[in-house]
Every structure is written in C-alpha cells, then in structure tokens.
Amino acid sequence: MKELSMRTAATVQAWAVALRNRDEGATAAEYALLVALIAVAIIVAVRTLGSTIADVFDKTSTTLSSATAAGG
C-alpha cells in the first residue's frame, strides 16, 4: 500500500510539474498575442491620426500662405 501511495504521489507531482510547464508556454503565447494586438492598434491609430494631422498641417500652411500673401 505504501508503494502505491508513493507512486501516486510521484504521478501527481509529475502531473503538477507538467501543468506548470504548460502554463508558462501558454503565458508566452498569450503575451505574443497581446503584443500583436497592441501592434495592430498602434498601426491603425498612426494611419488614422497621420492623415488627420497631415490635413491639419495642410490647412495651417494654406492659411499662413494666404495671410502672408495678403499682407505682403
């Protein structure tokens, strides 16, 4: 009976170690997925804001050019 109990304990311990190792792999995969999603969000934001900011600079440049030409 003692031998069966020791084998059971060893099996449970091996299962726990395997489970812990699998969790680390899952965590790495989750971090990779998170990084990928953040990268996609940054790309979308830069593309959206990039064109908006370019429009603001174009309007400002046009306004300044018109003011300079009118005053000069």
C-alpha distances in whole Angstrom, upper triangle without the diagonal:
4,5,5,6,9,10,11,12,14,15,16,18,20,21,22,24,26,27,29,30,31,33,35,36,37,39,41,42,43,45,47,47,49,51,52,53,55,57,58,59,61,63,64,65,67,69,69,71,72,75,75,76,78,80,81,82,84,86,86,88,90,91,92,94,96,97,98,100,102,102,103
4,5,5,6,9,10,10,12,14,15,16,18,20,21,22,24,25,27,29,30,31,33,35,36,37,39,41,41,43,45,46,47,49,51,52,53,55,57,58,60,61,63,64,66,67,68,69,71,74,74,75,77,79,79,81,83,84,85,86,89,90,90,92,94,95,96,98,100,100,102
4,5,5,6,9,10,10,12,14,15,16,18,20,21,22,24,26,27,28,30,32,33,34,36,38,39,40,42,44,45,46,48,49,51,52,54,55,57,58,60,61,63,64,66,67,68,70,72,73,74,76,78,78,79,82,83,84,85,88,89,89,91,93,94,95,97,99,100,101
4,5,5,6,9,10,10,12,14,15,16,18,20,21,22,24,26,27,28,30,32,32,34,36,37,38,40,42,43,44,46,48,49,50,52,53,55,57,58,59,61,63,64,65,66,68,70,71,72,74,76,77,78,80,82,82,84,86,87,88,90,92,92,93,96,97,98,99
4,5,5,6,9,10,10,12,14,15,16,18,20,21,22,24,25,27,29,30,31,33,35,36,37,39,41,41,43,45,46,47,49,51,52,53,55,57,58,59,61,63,64,65,66,69,69,70,72,74,75,76,78,80,80,82,84,85,86,88,90,90,91,94,95,96,97
4,5,5,6,9,10,10,12,14,15,16,18,20,21,22,24,26,27,29,30,31,33,35,36,37,39,40,42,44,45,46,48,50,51,52,54,56,57,58,60,62,63,64,65,68,68,69,71,73,74,75,77,79,79,81,83,84,85,87,89,89,90,93,94,95,96
4,5,5,6,9,10,10,12,14,15,16,18,20,21,22,24,26,27,28,30,32,33,34,36,38,39,40,42,43,45,46,48,49,51,52,54,55,57,58,60,61,62,64,66,67,68,70,72,72,74,76,78,78,79,82,83,83,85,88,88,89,91,93,94,95
4,5,5,6,8,10,10,12,14,15,16,18,20,21,22,25,26,27,28,30,31,32,34,36,37,38,40,42,43,44,46,48,49,51,52,53,55,57,58,59,60,62,64,65,66,68,70,70,72,74,76,76,78,80,81,82,84,86,86,87,90,91,92,93
4,5,5,6,9,10,10,12,14,15,16,18,20,21,23,25,25,27,29,30,31,33,35,36,37,39,41,42,43,45,46,47,49,51,52,53,55,57,58,59,60,63,64,64,66,69,69,70,72,74,74,76,78,79,80,82,84,85,86,88,90,90,91
4,5,5,6,8,10,11,12,14,15,16,18,20,21,23,24,26,27,29,30,32,33,35,36,38,39,41,42,44,45,46,48,50,51,52,54,56,57,58,59,62,63,63,65,68,68,69,71,73,73,75,77,78,79,81,83,84,85,87,89,89,90
4,5,5,6,9,10,10,12,14,15,16,18,20,21,22,24,26,27,28,30,32,33,34,36,37,39,40,42,43,45,46,48,49,51,52,54,55,56,58,60,61,62,64,66,67,68,70,72,72,73,76,77,78,79,82,82,83,85,87,88,89
4,5,5,6,9,10,10,12,14,15,16,19,20,21,22,25,26,26,28,30,31,32,34,36,37,38,40,42,43,45,46,47,49,51,52,53,54,56,58,59,60,62,64,64,66,68,70,70,72,74,75,76,77,80,80,81,84,85,86,87
4,5,5,6,9,10,11,12,14,15,17,19,20,21,23,25,25,27,29,30,31,33,35,36,37,39,41,42,43,45,47,48,49,51,52,53,55,57,58,59,61,63,63,64,67,68,69,70,73,74,74,76,78,79,80,82,84,84,85
4,5,5,6,9,10,11,12,14,16,17,18,20,22,23,24,26,27,29,30,32,33,35,36,38,39,41,42,44,45,47,48,50,51,52,54,56,57,58,60,62,62,63,66,67,68,69,72,73,73,75,77,78,79,81,83,84,84
4,5,5,6,9,10,10,12,14,15,16,18,20,21,22,24,26,27,28,30,31,33,34,36,37,39,40,42,43,45,46,48,49,50,52,54,55,56,58,60,61,62,64,66,66,67,70,71,72,73,76,76,77,79,81,82,83
4,5,5,6,9,10,10,13,14,15,16,19,20,21,22,24,25,26,29,30,31,33,35,36,37,39,41,42,43,45,46,48,49,50,53,53,54,56,58,59,60,62,64,64,66,68,69,70,72,74,74,75,78,79,80,81
4,5,5,6,9,10,11,13,14,15,17,19,20,21,23,25,26,27,29,30,32,33,35,36,38,39,41,42,44,45,47,48,49,52,53,53,55,57,58,59,61,63,63,64,67,68,68,70,73,73,74,76,78,79,80
4,5,5,6,9,10,11,12,14,16,17,18,20,21,23,24,26,27,29,30,32,33,35,36,38,39,41,42,44,45,46,48,50,51,52,54,56,57,57,60,62,62,63,66,67,68,69,72,72,73,75,77,78,79
4,5,5,6,9,10,10,12,14,15,16,18,20,21,22,24,26,27,28,30,31,33,34,36,37,39,40,42,43,44,46,48,49,50,52,54,54,56,58,59,60,61,64,65,66,67,70,70,71,73,75,76,77
4,5,5,7,9,10,11,13,14,15,17,19,20,21,23,25,26,27,29,30,31,33,35,36,37,39,41,42,43,44,47,48,48,50,52,53,54,56,58,58,60,62,63,64,66,68,69,69,72,73,74,75
4,5,5,7,9,10,11,13,14,16,17,19,20,21,23,25,26,27,29,31,32,34,35,36,38,40,41,42,43,46,47,47,49,52,52,53,55,57,57,59,61,62,63,65,67,68,68,71,73,73,74
4,5,5,6,9,10,11,12,14,15,17,18,20,21,23,24,26,27,29,30,32,33,35,36,38,39,40,41,44,45,46,48,50,51,52,54,55,56,57,60,61,62,63,66,66,67,69,71,72,73
4,5,5,6,9,10,10,12,14,15,16,18,20,21,22,24,26,27,28,30,31,33,34,36,37,38,40,42,43,44,46,48,48,49,52,53,54,55,58,59,59,61,63,64,65,67,69,70,71
4,5,5,6,9,10,11,12,14,15,16,18,20,21,23,24,26,27,29,30,31,33,35,36,37,38,41,42,42,44,46,47,48,50,52,52,54,56,57,58,59,62,63,63,66,67,68,69
4,5,5,6,9,10,11,12,14,15,17,19,20,21,23,24,26,27,29,30,32,33,35,36,37,40,41,41,43,45,46,47,49,51,52,53,55,56,57,59,61,62,63,65,67,67,68
4,5,5,6,9,10,10,12,14,15,16,18,20,21,22,24,26,27,28,30,32,33,34,35,38,39,40,42,44,44,46,48,49,50,51,54,55,56,57,59,60,61,63,65,66,67
4,5,5,6,9,10,10,12,14,15,16,18,20,21,22,24,26,27,28,30,31,32,34,36,37,38,40,42,42,43,46,47,48,49,52,53,53,55,57,58,59,61,63,64,65
4,5,5,6,9,10,11,12,14,15,16,18,20,21,23,24,26,27,29,30,31,32,35,36,36,38,41,41,42,44,46,47,48,50,52,52,54,56,57,58,60,62,62,63
4,5,5,6,9,10,11,12,14,15,17,18,20,21,23,24,26,27,29,30,31,34,35,35,37,39,40,41,43,45,46,47,49,51,51,53,55,56,57,59,61,62,63
4,5,5,6,9,10,11,12,14,15,16,18,20,21,22,24,26,27,28,30,32,33,34,36,38,38,40,42,43,44,45,48,49,50,51,54,54,56,58,59,60,61
4,5,5,6,9,10,10,12,14,15,16,18,20,21,22,24,26,26,28,30,31,32,34,36,37,37,40,42,42,43,46,47,47,49,51,52,53,55,57,58,59
4,5,5,6,9,10,11,12,14,15,17,19,20,21,23,24,26,26,29,30,31,32,35,36,36,38,41,41,42,44,46,47,48,50,51,52,54,56,57,58
4,5,5,6,9,10,11,12,14,15,17,18,20,21,23,24,25,28,29,30,31,33,34,36,37,39,40,41,43,45,46,47,49,51,52,53,55,56,57
4,5,5,6,9,10,11,12,14,15,16,18,20,21,22,24,26,27,28,30,32,32,34,36,37,38,39,42,43,44,45,47,48,49,51,53,54,55
4,5,5,6,9,10,10,12,14,15,16,18,20,21,22,24,26,26,28,30,31,32,34,36,36,37,40,41,42,43,46,47,47,49,51,52,53
4,5,5,6,9,10,11,12,14,15,17,18,20,21,23,24,25,27,29,30,31,33,35,36,37,39,40,41,43,45,46,47,49,51,52,52
4,5,5,6,9,10,11,12,14,15,17,18,19,22,23,24,26,27,28,30,32,33,34,36,38,39,40,42,43,45,46,48,49,50,52
4,5,5,6,9,10,10,12,14,15,16,17,20,21,21,24,26,26,27,30,31,32,33,35,37,38,39,41,42,43,45,47,48,49
4,5,5,6,9,10,11,12,14,15,16,19,20,20,22,24,25,26,28,30,31,32,34,36,36,38,40,41,42,44,46,47,47
4,5,5,6,9,10,11,12,14,15,17,18,20,21,23,24,25,27,29,30,31,33,35,36,37,39,40,42,43,45,46,47
4,5,5,6,9,10,11,12,14,16,17,18,20,21,22,24,26,27,28,30,32,33,34,36,37,39,40,42,43,44,46
4,5,5,6,8,10,10,11,14,15,15,17,20,20,21,23,25,26,27,29,31,32,33,35,36,37,39,41,42,43
4,5,5,6,9,10,10,12,14,15,16,18,20,21,22,24,25,26,28,30,31,32,34,36,37,38,40,41,42
4,6,5,6,8,10,11,12,14,15,17,19,20,21,23,24,26,27,29,30,32,33,35,36,38,39,41,42
4,5,5,6,8,10,11,12,14,15,16,18,20,21,22,24,26,27,28,30,31,33,34,36,37,38,40
4,5,5,5,8,10,10,11,14,15,16,17,19,20,21,24,25,26,27,29,31,32,33,35,36,37
4,6,5,6,9,10,11,13,14,15,17,19,20,21,23,25,26,27,29,30,31,33,35,36,37
4,5,6,7,9,10,11,13,15,16,17,19,20,22,23,25,26,28,29,31,32,33,35,36
4,5,5,6,8,10,10,12,14,15,16,18,20,21,22,24,26,27,28,30,31,33,34
4,5,5,6,9,10,11,12,14,15,16,18,20,21,22,24,26,27,28,30,31,32
4,5,5,6,9,10,10,12,14,15,16,18,20,21,22,24,25,27,28,30,31
4,5,5,6,9,10,11,12,14,15,17,18,20,21,23,24,26,27,29,30
4,5,5,6,9,10,11,12,14,15,16,18,20,21,22,24,26,27,28
4,5,5,6,9,10,10,12,14,15,16,18,20,21,22,24,26,26
4,5,5,6,9,10,11,12,14,15,16,18,20,21,22,24,25
4,5,5,6,9,10,11,12,14,15,16,18,20,21,22,24
4,5,5,6,8,10,10,12,14,15,16,18,20,21,22
4,5,5,6,9,10,10,12,14,15,16,18,20,21
4,5,5,6,9,10,11,12,14,15,16,18,20
4,5,5,6,8,10,10,12,14,15,16,18
4,5,5,6,9,10,10,12,14,15,16
4,5,5,6,9,10,10,12,14,15
4,5,5,6,9,10,11,12,14
4,5,5,6,8,10,10,12
4,5,5,6,9,10,10
4,5,5,6,8,10
4,6,5,6,8
4,6,5,6
4,6,5
4,6
4
